[in-house]
């Protein structure tokens, strides 16, 4: 049995998927309809896809946000810049 402290950061697994994807399964148990089964299937498919790309769910959300915002993100927006003030030499 090889239990080590560095294994504490690993995500919880339920069979072959991230355990967070099975929160949707609880929704199906409470409200069992065909559309909820389809929703759970697509959620699990999304988690599997993220895992194949080497991303966790939250890393995938950050990557999507980065893709949505684009490549050019200035450090200071134009309206936040301060105007020049000339105090003059009175």
C-alpha positions in Angstrom: 0.0 0.0 0.0 1.7 3.2 -1.2 -0.1 6.1 0.5 1.8 9.3 0.4 1.1 13.0 1.3 1.4 14.0 -2.4 -1.6 11.9 -3.2 -3.9 14.3 -1.3 -4.1 16.7 -4.2 -5.4 14.1 -6.6 -9.0 14.5 -7.6 -11.6 12.0 -6.2 -12.5 9.3 -8.7 -15.7 7.3 -9.1 -15.0 4.4 -11.4 -13.4 6.1 -14.5 -14.6 9.7 -14.1 -14.0 12.7 -11.8 -16.3 12.3 -8.7 -17.7 15.9 -9.3 -19.4 14.7 -12.4 -21.6 12.3 -10.3 -23.2 15.3 -8.6 -25.5 15.3 -11.7 -26.4 11.7 -11.0 -28.0 12.9 -7.7 -30.2 15.2 -9.7 -31.4 12.3 -11.8 -32.2 10.3 -8.6 -34.3 13.2 -7.4 -35.9 14.2 -10.7 -35.9 11.2 -13.1 -36.9 12.4 -16.5 -35.5 11.6 -20.0 -34.0 15.1 -20.4 -32.2 14.8 -17.0 -30.6 11.5 -18.2 -29.5 13.3 -21.4 -28.1 16.2 -19.3 -26.2 13.8 -17.1 -24.8 12.0 -20.1 -23.6 15.2 -21.6 -22.1 16.4 -18.3 -20.2 13.1 -17.9 -19.1 13.3 -21.6 -17.8 16.9 -20.9 -15.9 15.7 -17.8 -14.4 12.8 -19.8 -13.4 15.2 -22.6 -11.7 17.6 -20.2 -9.9 14.7 -18.6 -8.6 13.5 -22.0 -7.3 17.0 -22.7 -5.5 17.0 -19.3 -7.7 19.5 -17.6 -9.7 19.5 -14.4 -13.2 21.0 -14.5 -12.0 24.4 -13.0 -9.0 24.5 -15.3 -11.3 24.0 -18.3 -13.5 26.9 -17.1 -10.4 29.1 -16.9 -9.3 28.0 -20.3 -12.7 28.7 -21.8 -12.7 32.2 -20.1 -9.3 32.9 -21.5 -10.4 31.8 -25.0 -13.5 33.9 -24.7 -11.7 37.1 -23.7 -9.1 36.7 -26.5 -5.4 37.3 -26.8 -5.2 41.0 -26.2 -5.9 42.0 -22.6 -4.4 45.3 -21.6 -3.1 45.7 -18.1 -4.8 49.1 -17.6 -8.0 49.9 -19.3 -8.3 53.4 -20.8 -10.9 54.7 -18.4 -8.8 53.7 -15.4 -5.7 55.7 -16.5 -5.0 59.0 -14.7 -4.8 62.2 -16.7 -1.7 64.3 -16.6 -1.8 67.2 -14.3 0.3 70.4 -14.8 0.8 72.1 -11.5 2.8 74.8 -13.2 5.5 76.8 -11.7 3.6 79.7 -10.1 
